[in-house]
Amino acid sequence: MLILHNARIYPLDDKMPSASAIAIDGGRVLALGEDEEILTQFGGGKRAHDLNQHPVIPGLIDAHIHLQHYALGLQKVDCEVPTLAACLKRVAGRAKTTPLGEWILGHGWNQNLWPEGFPSTAELDAVAPNNPVYLTHKSLHTGWANSAALREVRIDSSTPDPADGKIQRDAQGHPTGIFFEGAMWLIYRAIPEPNGEEVAEAIRNAQTKLWEMGLTGVHDFDGNACFDALQRLHQRGELCLRVVKNIPVDDLPHARALGLRSGFGDEFLRIGGIKAFADGALGPHTAAMLQPYENEPENRGMLLLDAEEILEYGQEAASAGFAMTVHAIGDRANHEVLNALEQLRALEIDTRSSGTCPLRHRVEHVQLIHPEDAPRLAELGIIASMQPIHATSDMPIADRYWGARAANAYAWQTQRNHGAVLAFGSDAPAEPPSPFWGLHAAVTRQRADGSPGSEGWYPEQRLSIAEALQAYTTGAAYAGGTENLQGKLAPGYWGDLLVLDTDPFTCDPDMLRNIRPIGTMFAGNWVTDLEI
């Protein structure tokens, strides 16, 4: 048994809004209360830590992360730099240490920050002519390849666009090296895949970084290789995160044939929903729009699935006990998804009489939603899975390419006011996975430098710290079906918690971004050293 006392504990539980001591045993919370009560009842001869009035909160949950991509991305060239020249310099540096012919991989570039706009093969050829190079966009919805990579996969002017993607071409019809959406797989298929042990080792190492940021749970949106790696770690007792594993829609027939369903698993690894993509992303201008992008009258983005197609997948998923979790960024994509889920709700077999809950369908991102569609998530019982850090990262390009429509973008308070459950995450590696960066964005709608001003960007959408924390705890737990075990500090709940260096409820909101866990506990054990 472990006792933490002399602390400012925020259980995030309406039944006990505060406490100064907590007892943990067998990986779960045993009791909370005041110091004298807990120490008298449980403290004799037991391990006790005096926390010297440091704040304690439940472990935080990232409700949308690409765990394999994030873990492997720690080994890639970091291309999230403000200039094209800086990106090329980093690629050139990696080329000097990479054997001839081996792939150079990177992530994070964003042409919206570069005066040159979209780059091309020529720039990469100049710094890495002897290696195939492939760099993914910050959004993960676009890729940039050099000529060696195009030769490797035999892509030229005669290569057709896939149905779900686009190859950017110059005036002569030659590929420029930029691949949108499904066309990215034309390159991916040639890149050597890390084996299961390599992915598992990368995730095992990445856990440490996630603990240090304050994460004890994640909802993963990568594919079956990630699932395999997570199972390897779990079997060895090395998985020290609560993982909800979502399944790509292409694997739905296999998952259904195996008899899997949402909620299957244990306290470490469980099945989530079926993930589908309705559209692209704002960064590469592929998010599906009701009206064209500003100054791009012919571009309304790319609708990858319409309502009829989503409904078809949804019926197959729901009949097997799977919830749907659908990526939708543009206002048209959100409209189509909600139309599909409205029909799906009407068609679902009512299972409440057997004691089970309706399926917890989710819309991932909900970045821009038409005002007429905004109430529909709550009305349909659809979870709004959103990423606050996207707002502060995207606000300049949202203003530039969505114009006045940006007033309805990243509208967390609107969704909360309508009654939708908010589940917050990062979309890492599209954004850094630090939940305290996300909390800062949710509460201030400002960047780290204070821009765009003291009130933040569309300040009516700001949340209180309590509201934002709920989305990283109780809301995310609800989205994963673990609300009776996770997201609070209460008797019987999992013993996952953070000891913080700064109190998020009393500090200046500008300081939220800099809060650091000085101790992270998972299942009743310290997974980072307690710095007291």
DAMOBEL-V692834 format. One line per field, one symbol per residue. burial: + if it has 24 or more other C-alpha atoms within 12 Angstrom, else -. A space follows every 50 residues. Layout:
BEGIN
burial->???
END
This chain:
BEGIN
burial->+++++++++++++----++++++++-+++++++++--++--++----+++ +-++++++++++++++++++++++-++++++--++-++-+++-++----- -++++++++++++----++++-+++-++++++++++++++++++++++++ +++-++----+--++++++-----++++++++++++++--+-------++ ++++++++++++++++++++++++++++++++++---++++++++++++- ++--++---+++++--+++++++++++++++++++++++++++------+ +++++++-++++++++++++++++++++++++++++++++++-++--+-- -------+++++++++++++--++++++-++++++++++++++++-+++- ++--++++++++++++-+-+++++++++++++++++++++++++++++-- -----++++-+++++++++++++++++++++++-++++++++++++++++ +++++---++++++++++++++++++++-+--
END
